Amino acid sequence: MSLSFEHDVLIIGSGAAGLTVALNLPADLRVAVLSKTELKSGSTLWAQGGIAAVLDDDDSTESHLQDTLVAGAGLCDKDSVRFTVEHGREAIEWLISQGVQFDTEESEESTQKYHLTKEGGHSHRRIVHAADATGRAVSGSLADRAREKANIEIFEDRVGIDLITHSKLFLPGNRCVGAYVLNKKTSHVELFRAKFVVLATGGASKVYLYTSNPDVATGDGIAMAWRAGCRMGNMEFNQFHPTCLYHPQAKSFLITEAVRGEGGKLLLPNGKRFMAQFDEREELAPRDVVARAIDHEMKRLGADCLYLDISHKDKDFILGHFPTVHQRCLSYGIDITKEPIPVVPAAHYTCGGVVTDSAGRTDLNSLYAVGETAFTGLHGANRMASNSLLECLVFGKSCAEDIVSRIAHTPAPPPAPSWDESQVTDSDEDVVISHNWDELRRFMWDYVGIVRTNKRLQRAKHRVDLLHQEIREYYSNYKVSNDLLELRNLVTVADLIICSAIQRKESRGLHYTLDYPHPLKTPENTILTPVNFPAEPW
């Protein structure tokens, strides 16, 4: 008999978004937080640069708004951007109240103020940070606070399988009332029921061969929401971070945007700079521009990598601002105080996701999505640097507030059947999973990467359809495992990305295609709606 749990709020995901929701809920609500591995894991942990917010008198929310709109290449939702930037200072103050310690410096008046750095696309210094390990500071503080709360129950090593909805229980309406969850330690499937469910599982960049993301970024929440009937928005916009460390032993380590913000120069193998040929902002151009420029020069030269050089700066300055980058590079024999860093672009951020409103509400009643899992309209066709953690904080708080406003009028979740494993067996062919995983990530990198064509996208669509068939058969006959669930979700997400990319007959932001190199006059979002599970309006 599988274990069953009931809570007021079930939060799937334990990064900045999920923990912000949990910590903003009142103490009288029973909250479950599911973490795929340890609580202090996920993409938040690896965020280096910082959080964008207007904290300087010379800056303004209007400037932050305009910078975001420009970076988003005409597809940002202006109301969503304004909502986010206007709550920036409040979000930072809340983090400080939770114990996050940001870097400070002495002002001209001999008082302490927060040190602000500048990153690509920003017209002012507005990135508050904790050295070059902001994500670690945020993740650690929020996790510590969550463990202190008696009403928050933490379940580690859990991965979501599917959402439980009224329609799946043959009940009227289409409310979400829980989820089936795999306990990775016991290999048993558990039943979690709740009045409200929040998806905060992060993005899906592990769908690509080269990525800055941790292994858990497999689009679980996006895929689960799609299967349950939620619309998806702008899944074709996958941000490729321009500068990830290139080294055969270095896995998923990005070189923070702040290195370029503090004067780092991009170089060809012969030591010459090249960004001026692509954009007047040079190294401080938005990420899509920089990533395409590096990709272009690597292909033109047949180079394995290019270089990012900060060694012209004072050694103490480098050690003070970038201790994490310095230490990691030094472990691979690269001293960034003396030599340039070999870099390549890598899949970094999923700009699209589950369609939500400003409170994180999805097409399914009682189901929310926050953070990288959600499509709020903030990022448009290209996320501006350091707006991601801000989004997690702002929308996480608004999600919690909306849940509080509705909890008294929301009935308890109905009974649901336990997971049935009676018709499946243990797999003796796990090589199929590893082979399909490798094939998927390789053709996504080759055909649906930084530069796309109609022919490449059609090839990818053909291959993902075949993988769908294989995995559906495998899923139906064998007991679920973490690898199988992640592969199933990644194939779903890959299909969403491919279908969205095929629909966009233009080049805009992060979606660049040789067949349609120019943007259309009127930008439109790409919205995909499930055929088998039509979403119900609110």
C-alpha positions in Angstrom: 0.0 0.0 0.0 1.5 3.3 -1.1 1.8 6.2 1.3 -0.8 9.0 1.2 -0.4 12.6 2.4 -2.9 15.5 2.7 -1.9 19.2 3.0 -3.5 22.6 2.4 -0.8 23.5 -0.1 1.5 21.2 -2.1 4.6 22.9 -3.6 6.5 20.9 -6.1 10.0 22.4 -6.3 12.3 23.8 -3.6 14.1 26.6 -5.3 13.7 30.4 -4.8 10.2 30.3 -6.3 8.8 27.4 -4.3 10.3 28.5 -1.0 9.1 32.0 -1.5 5.6 30.7 -1.8 6.0 28.5 1.3 7.5 31.2 3.5 4.8 33.7 2.6 2.0 31.4 3.6 0.6 31.8 7.2 1.6 29.4 10.0 -1.9 27.9 10.2 -1.7 26.3 6.7 -0.2 22.9 6.3 2.4 23.1 3.5 4.3 20.3 1.8 7.5 21.2 -0.2 8.8 18.5 -2.5 12.5 18.6 -3.5 13.8 16.5 -6.3 17.1 15.9 -4.4 18.3 17.8 -1.4 16.4 20.9 -0.3 19.3 23.2 -1.2 19.5 22.1 -4.8 18.2 23.2 -8.2 19.0 26.1 -10.4 18.7 28.8 -7.7 21.8 27.4 -6.0 23.9 28.0 -9.2 22.8 31.6 -9.9 26.0 33.6 -9.8 25.3 37.1 -11.0 22.6 38.5 -8.7 19.1 40.0 -8.6 18.0 43.1 -10.6 16.2 45.7 -8.5 16.1 49.5 -8.4 18.1 50.4 -5.3 20.1 53.4 -6.4 18.8 57.0 -6.4 20.2 57.5 -9.9 18.1 54.6 -11.2 14.3 54.3 -11.7 11.7 51.6 -12.1 10.8 53.2 -15.4 14.4 52.6 -16.6 14.4 49.0 -15.4 11.0 48.6 -17.2 12.3 50.0 -20.5 15.5 48.0 -20.4 13.5 44.8 -19.9 11.1 45.7 -22.8 14.1 46.3 -25.1 15.7 43.0 -24.2 12.4 41.2 -24.6 12.4 42.2 -28.3 8.8 43.4 -28.4 7.1 40.4 -26.7 7.2 41.4 -23.0 3.9 42.0 -21.4 4.3 45.6 -20.2 1.9 45.1 -17.2 3.8 42.0 -16.1 7.1 43.9 -16.4 5.9 46.9 -14.4 4.4 44.6 -11.7 7.8 42.9 -11.4 10.1 45.9 -11.3 7.8 48.0 -9.0 8.1 45.2 -6.4 11.9 44.8 -6.8 13.0 46.8 -3.7 10.3 45.0 -1.6 11.6 41.6 -2.7 15.2 42.5 -1.8 14.1 43.8 1.6 12.2 40.6 2.2 15.3 38.5 1.3 17.4 40.5 3.7 14.8 39.8 6.4 15.2 36.1 5.7 18.9 36.3 6.4 20.5 36.9 3.0 23.6 39.0 3.2 24.4 41.0 0.1 27.7 42.7 -0.7 28.1 46.3 0.5 30.5 49.1 -0.1 31.2 52.5 1.5 29.5 55.5 0.0 30.9 59.0 -0.4 29.0 59.9 2.8 31.0 57.1 4.6 27.9 55.0 5.0 27.4 51.4 4.0 25.3 50.8 0.9 24.7 47.7 -1.2 27.3 47.1 -4.0 25.5 47.1 -7.3 27.0 45.7 -10.5 25.9 46.1 -14.1 25.0 43.3 -16.6 24.1 43.0 -20.3 21.0 44.9 -21.3 20.9 47.1 -18.1 21.4 50.8 -18.5 22.3 51.3 -14.7 24.0 49.4 -12.0 21.2 47.6 -10.3 22.3 44.0 -9.7 22.5 43.3 -5.9 24.6 40.3 -5.2 26.5 38.1 -2.7 29.9 38.1 -4.4 29.5 35.8 -7.4 27.4 33.2 -5.5 24.1 35.0 -5.0 22.0 31.9 -5.7 23.9 29.9 -3.0 23.2 32.7 -0.4 19.5 32.9 -1.4 18.9 29.2 -1.5 20.7 28.6 1.8 18.9 31.3 3.7 15.4 30.3 2.4 16.0 26.6 3.0 17.1 27.4 6.6 14.0 29.5 7.2 11.7 26.8 5.7 13.2 24.1 8.0 12.4 26.3 11.0 8.7 26.6 10.2 6.6 24.0 12.0 3.8 24.2 9.3 6.2 23.4 6.4 6.9 19.7 5.9 9.8 19.0 3.6 10.0 15.9 1.4 13.4 15.3 -0.3 14.2 13.0 -3.1 10.7 13.3 -4.6 9.9 13.7 -8.3 6.4 14.5 -9.6 4.8 12.0 -12.0 1.4 13.5 -12.9 -1.1 15.9 -11.5 -4.4 14.7 -10.1 -7.4 16.6 -11.5 -11.2 16.4 -11.2 -11.4 15.3 -14.8 -9.1 12.3 -14.1 -11.2 11.4 -11.1 -14.4 11.7 -13.2 -15.7 14.6 -11.2 -17.2 17.8 -12.6 -15.0 20.8 -13.3 -11.3 20.6 -13.8 -9.7 21.5 -10.5 -6.2 20.2 -9.5 -6.2 18.4 -6.2 -2.8 16.8 -5.9 -0.1 14.7 -7.6 1.4 11.3 -7.8 5.0 11.5 -6.7 7.9 9.0 -6.9 9.9 8.6 -3.8 13.4 8.0 -5.2 14.8 6.4 -2.1 12.1 3.7 -1.8 11.1 3.5 -5.5 7.5 3.7 -4.4 4.8 6.1 -5.8 3.2 8.3 -3.1 -0.1 10.1 -3.2 -0.2 13.8 -2.3 -3.5 15.6 -2.0 -4.0 19.3 -1.4 -6.4 22.2 -1.7 -3.8 24.0 -3.9 -0.9 22.8 -5.9 2.1 25.0 -6.9 4.5 24.0 -9.7 7.9 25.5 -9.1 10.1 22.9 -10.7 12.3 25.3 -12.7 13.2 25.1 -16.4 14.0 22.5 -19.0 17.5 23.3 -20.4 18.7 19.7 -19.8 16.8 19.0 -23.1 20.0 20.3 -24.7 23.4 18.6 -24.9 25.3 21.5 -23.5 23.7 23.4 -20.6 24.6 25.5 -17.6 21.7 23.9 -15.6 21.9 21.2 -13.0 20.7 17.7 -13.8 17.3 18.3 -12.2 16.2 20.9 -14.8 14.1 18.5 -16.9 10.9 20.5 -17.3 8.9 18.3 -15.0 6.3 20.9 -14.0 5.9 22.1 -17.6 5.3 18.6 -18.9 2.9 17.7 -16.0 0.9 20.9 -16.6 0.7 20.2 -20.3 -0.6 16.7 -19.7 -3.2 18.1 -17.3 -4.5 20.5 -19.9 -2.7 23.8 -19.4 -1.6 26.1 -22.2 2.0 26.8 -22.9 3.5 30.1 -24.0 6.6 31.0 -26.0 8.4 27.7 -25.6 10.6 28.4 -28.6 12.6 31.0 -26.6 15.4 29.1 -25.0 18.2 31.4 -23.7 21.7 30.3 -24.3 24.2 31.7 -21.9 27.0 33.1 -23.9 29.8 32.1 -21.6 30.0 28.7 -20.0 33.4 27.3 -19.0 34.9 25.1 -21.8 36.9 22.3 -20.3 36.5 18.5 -20.8 36.1 18.0 -17.0 33.9 21.1 -16.3 30.2 20.2 -16.1 27.6 22.9 -16.3 29.6 25.8 -14.9 28.7 29.2 -16.3 30.9 32.3 -16.1 28.6 35.0 -14.6 27.4 37.9 -16.7 28.9 40.2 -14.1 32.4 39.4 -15.5 31.5 41.2 -18.7 29.7 43.8 -16.6 32.9 44.6 -14.7 35.0 44.9 -17.9 35.6 41.4 -19.2 36.4 41.3 -22.9 35.4 38.6 -25.4 38.4 37.5 -27.6 39.0 35.3 -30.6 41.7 32.6 -30.4 44.1 35.1 -31.8 43.4 37.6 -28.9 41.4 40.1 -30.9 38.0 41.5 -29.8 35.0 41.0 -32.1 31.8 42.1 -30.4 31.9 45.6 -31.9 31.1 44.0 -35.3 27.8 42.7 -34.0 26.5 45.3 -31.6 27.5 48.8 -30.5 27.0 47.7 -26.8 29.8 45.2 -27.4 30.2 42.8 -24.4 27.2 44.4 -22.7 24.7 43.5 -25.4 21.8 41.2 -24.4 22.5 37.5 -24.1 20.9 36.5 -27.4 23.1 38.9 -29.3 26.3 37.8 -27.6 25.5 34.1 -27.8 24.8 34.3 -31.6 28.0 36.3 -32.1 30.1 33.7 -30.3 28.3 30.9 -32.2 29.0 32.7 -35.5 32.7 33.2 -34.8 33.2 29.7 -33.6 31.6 28.3 -36.8 33.4 30.7 -39.0 36.8 29.8 -37.5 36.0 26.2 -36.8 37.0 27.0 -33.2 36.1 24.8 -30.2 35.8 27.8 -28.0 36.4 31.5 -27.6 37.8 33.5 -24.7 36.6 35.8 -21.9 39.4 37.9 -20.4 39.2 39.8 -17.1 42.9 39.5 -16.3 43.6 43.2 -17.1 41.8 44.0 -13.9 43.6 44.2 -10.5 44.0 40.8 -8.9 42.4 41.9 -5.6 39.4 43.2 -7.6 39.0 39.9 -9.3 39.3 37.8 -6.1 36.9 40.1 -4.3 34.2 40.1 -7.0 34.6 36.6 -8.5 35.9 34.2 -5.9 33.7 31.3 -7.0 34.7 31.7 -10.7 38.3 32.1 -9.8 38.3 29.0 -7.5 36.5 26.8 -10.0 38.7 27.8 -13.0 41.8 27.4 -10.9 40.7 23.8 -10.1 41.0 23.2 -13.9 44.4 24.9 -14.2 43.1 28.3 -15.4 44.2 31.4 -13.4 41.7 34.1 -14.4 43.9 36.8 -12.9 46.6 36.0 -15.5 44.9 34.4 -18.5 41.6 34.4 -20.4 38.8 31.9 -19.7 37.8 29.5 -22.5 34.1 29.8 -23.0 31.2 28.4 -25.2 27.5 29.1 -25.2 25.2 26.7 -23.5 21.4 26.3 -22.9 20.6 28.3 -19.8 17.0 29.5 -19.3 13.5 28.6 -20.5 11.7 31.9 -21.2 8.4 30.2 -22.0 6.3 27.9 -19.8 2.9 27.4 -18.3 0.6 30.3 -19.0 -0.2 32.2 -15.8 -1.6 35.5 -14.6 0.1 37.9 -12.1 -0.8 35.6 -9.2 0.6 32.5 -10.8 -2.8 31.0 -11.6 -2.9 28.6 -14.5 -5.8 27.3 -16.6 -6.6 24.7 -14.0 -8.4 25.8 -10.9 -6.2 25.5 -7.7 -3.1 25.0 -9.8 -0.3 27.6 -9.8 3.0 27.9 -11.6 5.8 30.2 -10.5 9.4 30.9 -11.4 11.0 29.4 -14.5 8.2 26.9 -14.9 5.8 29.8 -15.6 5.1 32.1 -18.6 4.2 35.4 -17.1 5.1 37.6 -20.0 8.0 39.2 -18.1 10.8 37.9 -20.3 9.3 38.2 -23.8 11.6 36.9 -26.5 14.8 37.1 -24.3 15.3 37.2 -20.6 17.4 40.1 -19.4 20.2 39.2 -17.0 19.2 38.8 -13.3 15.5 39.3 -13.8 14.9 35.6 -13.1 15.4 35.5 -9.3 13.4 38.7 -9.1 10.5 37.0 -10.9 10.7 34.1 -8.4 10.4 36.4 -5.5 7.7 38.7 -6.8 5.4 36.1 -8.2 6.1 33.7 -5.4 4.7 36.3 -2.9 1.7 37.2 -5.1 0.9 33.4 -5.5 0.9 33.0 -1.7 -1.3 36.0 -1.2 -3.8 34.7 -3.8 -3.9 31.3 -2.1 -4.6 32.9 1.3 -7.4 34.9 -0.2 -9.1 31.7 -1.5 -8.3 29.1 1.1 -11.4 29.6 3.2 -13.7 29.0 0.3 -11.9 26.0 -1.1 -13.1 22.5 -0.2 -10.8 19.8 0.9 -9.4 17.6 -1.9 -11.6 14.6 -2.8 -10.3 11.0 -2.3 -8.1 9.6 -5.0 -6.9 6.1 -5.8 -3.4 4.9 -5.0 -0.9 4.4 -7.8 -1.5 1.0 -9.5 1.6 -1.0 -10.2 -0.1 -4.3 -10.6 0.2 -4.4 -14.4 3.8 -3.4 -14.8 7.2 -5.1 -14.2 10.7 -4.0 -13.4 12.7 -3.1 -16.5 15.6 -5.1 -17.7 16.4 -2.8 -20.6 17.4 0.6 -19.0 19.9 1.0 -21.9 16.8 2.2 -23.9 16.4 5.1 -21.6 20.0 6.2 -21.7 20.2 5.8 -25.4 17.0 7.9 -26.0 18.1 10.5 -23.5 21.4 11.0 -25.4 19.7 11.0 -28.8 17.2 13.6 -27.7 19.7 16.1 -26.3 22.0 15.7 -29.3 19.3 16.4 -32.0 17.9 19.3 -29.9 21.4 20.8 -29.8 22.0 20.2 -33.5 18.5 21.1 -34.9 16.8 23.4 -32.4 19.8 25.4 -31.0 21.0 28.9 -31.4 20.5 29.0 -35.2 17.5 27.2 -36.7 16.1 26.3 -40.1 12.8 24.8 -41.3 14.6 21.7 -42.4 16.4 21.3 -39.0 13.1 21.7 -37.2 11.3 19.2 -39.3 14.1 16.7 -38.7 13.8 17.3 -35.0 10.0 16.9 -35.1 10.3 13.6 -36.9 12.7 12.2 -34.3 10.8 13.5 -31.3 7.6 11.8 -32.6 9.4 8.5 -32.7 10.7 9.0 -29.2 7.2 9.7 -28.0 6.0 6.3 -29.3 8.9 4.4 -27.7 8.6 6.1 -24.3 4.8 5.7 -24.3 5.2 2.0 -24.7 8.0 1.8 -22.2 6.1 3.8 -19.6 3.0 1.6 -20.0 4.8 -1.7 -19.4 7.5 -1.0 -16.8 7.7 0.5 -13.3 8.5 4.2 -13.2 12.0 5.3 -12.3 13.6 8.8 -12.0 15.4 8.4 -15.4 12.2 7.3 -17.2 10.2 10.1 -15.7 12.8 12.7 -16.6 13.1 11.4 -20.2 9.3 11.3 -20.6 9.1 15.0 -19.4 12.1 16.1 -21.6 10.5 14.5 -24.7 7.3 16.4 -24.0 9.1 19.7 -23.5 11.2 19.1 -26.6 8.1 18.6 -28.6 6.6 21.8 -27.2 9.8 23.7 -28.1 9.9 22.3 -31.6 6.2 22.9 -32.3 6.5 26.5 -31.0 9.6 27.1 -33.2 7.9 25.8 -36.3 5.0 28.2 -35.7 7.2 31.3 -35.5 7.8 32.5 -39.0 10.3 35.2 -38.1 13.5 35.8 -36.2 13.0 37.5 -32.8 15.0 37.5 -29.6 16.3 34.0 -28.8 14.6 32.4 -31.8 16.8 32.9 -34.9 16.1 31.1 -38.1 17.9 31.4 -41.4 14.6 30.9 -43.3 13.0 34.0 -41.7 15.9 36.2 -40.7 13.8 39.4 -40.1 11.2 40.1 -37.4 7.5 40.6 -38.3 6.0 44.0 -37.8 3.5 42.8 -35.3 4.9 40.6 -32.6 2.7 37.8 -31.2 3.1 35.2 -28.5 3.1 31.5 -29.4 0.4 29.8 -27.4 0.0 26.0 -27.6 -3.2 24.4 -26.2 -3.5 20.7 -25.5 -5.9 18.9 -27.8 -6.8 16.0 -25.6 -7.3 18.1 -22.4 -8.9 21.4 -23.4 -8.3 23.9 -20.7 -11.3 25.4 -18.9 -11.4 29.2 -18.4 -11.5 30.6 -14.9 
